[in-house]
Structure formats: structure tokens, C-alpha cells
Amino acid sequence: MLSLPEIDRHPGFVLTAAADLREDALAAFEQAFGGKTYDNPEALCASPDVDLVYICTPNYLHAEHAILAAEHRKHVLVEKPMAISVDECTRMIAAAERNAVQLMTGHAHSYDPPIRLMRDLVRGGELGALVMLQTWNFTDLMYRSRAAWELDTSQGGGVVFIQGPHQVDVVRFIGGGLVRSVRARALVADPERPTEGAYTVFLEFEDGTPATLVYSGYGHFDTGEFTFWLSGTGAPRSRDQHARTQRAYLQQRESASREARRFGGTFNREAGLTERHQPFFGLTLVSCQRGDVRQSPDGVIVIDDDGQREISLPAGASGRQNMLDEVLQAIASGEPAVHDGRWGRATVEVLCALLESSRTHREVALSHQVALTD
């Protein structure tokens, strides 16, 4: 829903077709963007008017639909997570290579301008070597409207698969990509939402750099307080309100509310929202030998021996724009994108290791990691 307007505005893309099971969504697409509509993915992938297929179906269908598109010799951009198992990712990569098409993953918050700037500062070396990474995000995700599959871990539901790819991609992007091992604990704190709603993860990179990832979707504290609320651009959410509406969500209203938030629904995502500056997915803190870096509303803040300074970024830039630029460059050049299939598989490997470590109470070694290539 959020990506379509940005794709439409990008000069390198034309929205020519869409596929969906919902007639209302197809009618809304035709009205908003024109183009053809289909009620099944096979027909869309067979269309001669389509060069690139953007897959934003439920997580458990990503592999099936990506392979379908690749077998029709279409380039593929698949929403995070790339898939829900390493084996699915491997089959997707094989299909893309067999048909000589690009396979890319997105949207992840590693595309966001502040995260890219953090990576540039690390690579530039002015603050010395990277020594550790931390990223935290506390939201109300578990009490937003959820489809049934989003509450089923085996179908790619829960915060590990729905939100974990963002955090894993962020730390892998800043840290260079090569994670050696994972030690984690994921938990279900609300039995009426029977999937993982929170986790704490310890990663170690191949060079020994440690990273921690913390996420909670249970609607108490909100990490936005660290950055945006201090600037008057946000307001606290009430856990009491979530508690009062929780059972209603679990009954008939949940399905209707969820449908309203999908493309073609009645929910106005922009209504009532205050302007936000740079994209923000929790607080990420980068520690180097001679200083620390974190996000600010308009860029990043660097704290070192000389004090504190802010590096501002242009307003209006977005991670999705960076994603689309990367996709276009990969297709035009024939060279793999940074966020290609192997990068996406490496992120999924971390997610699966997170769940395995939580289940076995053991550290899990990784074998499918790839280095950042930019």
C-alpha cells in the first residue's frame, strides 16, 4: 500500500498491471494507476506488458510467487522477509539464475537514509573501527489488526518474520553482512496472540563485533520517545485502549479492520498523522572506537571526544526511493543488487536461527552469510 505511490512517482517505473483476489482492490488499482488487473498471479506473470513483478503477498507465498515470476522470465522484487526458510530462498535464487533475471528483496529499513549514513560513517573510518551495534524497537504491533496467517509462525507470522527482517538487515548492513552466530530468546507474552511478540537477540559478526536486537510488539513503551516524541512529532499510545479492543480484534472486527488497511481499503493511512522527518524504525546506536552515532529526526547525531553534532539529511528522501533506485540499477547493469537473493537469504538465515536458538537454548552457527558489496 505504501510502495505503490512511490513506484508510480519514480521516473524509471510504470505500473502496468496488478493481481489480487479482491475485486475492490483491483478496481482501486485501475482507478488510481490504470493498467490491467488479474485475479491470479499466473496471468499477471504471463503478461508481455510486465518486466518486473513486485511480490507483496503473505509471507508463506513469497517463494511460490517469486519462482513463478522468475520462470516467466520476469525480474523479481519480493517484500521482506524474502521467504520463511533458507531452503525456500535457495530455490528462489536458483530459479532467478536459471532464467537470467534479477531477484531483489525489500522494503527493509536498511534502505533508509540515516542507516545508509551510519554505514558510510563506519566505512569512512573517521570514528575508528566499529566495536558494537544495538537496535531496539518497542511498538504496538501485536495489537494492530492482524490477518490469521500473521498470528501463525509456521506461515511467516509473528514479529520475528514480520519485523525481524528490518532489524537484521539494519545491523548486517552497518556491520558488513557477515554474521557468525546467533543466540536468542523469542517469547509469546499474550496467549490470545499465539505467536512470538517479542525477542532479544545477540549476534556476533565474523570479525568479532557484537550486536543486540530487541523488539517488543506488546504496546507498552514506544521507542519513538527516544527520538521523535522529544521533538513533538508523536504522541504516546495507550495500552489500556489496546486491552479494551483486544478481544474485539480477535473476533469479527479484526478481519474487517485488516481489510480496510490493505490496498483498496477505506483506511486513510495519512489521516491524523503528524509529519515525520527521516524514516525511523526504532533506535539504532552504532559504537566505534572514537564515538557513537544514533538517529535524529533529521539525520544522525555523532557523539565523540569533541562533543555532539548533528548531520542532517535532505527532507523528503525515503528508503523506498533508494530501494527503487537500486532495483533499476541492477536491471539496467545486469549486476546483482546489494539486496539481492543471497543477501535476502542471509537475513532469513538469521531469523530462522533466532527461532532455533530460542527453542534449543543454544547458540546457532550460520553458513549462508554474504558480505556487503557496495
Secondary structure, DSSP 8 states (H G I E B T S, - for coil): --HHHHHHH-TT----EEE-S-HHHHHHHHHHH-SEEESSHHHHHH-TT-SEEEE-S-GGGHHHHHHHHHHTT-EEEE-SSS-SSHHHHHHHHHHHHHTT--EEE---GGGSHHHHHHHHHHHH-TT-SEEEEEEEEE--GGGS---GGGG-GGGT-HHHHHTHHHHHHHHHHHHTS-EEEEEEEEE---TTS-S--EEEEEEEETTS-EEEEEEE-SSSS-GGGGTTGGGT------HHHHHHHHHHHHTHHHHHHHHHTSTTSS--TTTT-----S--SSEEEEEETTEEEEEETTEEEEEETTEEEEEE--TT--HHHHHHHHHHHHHHH-S--TTBHHHHHHHHHHHHHHHHHHHHTS-EE-S-------
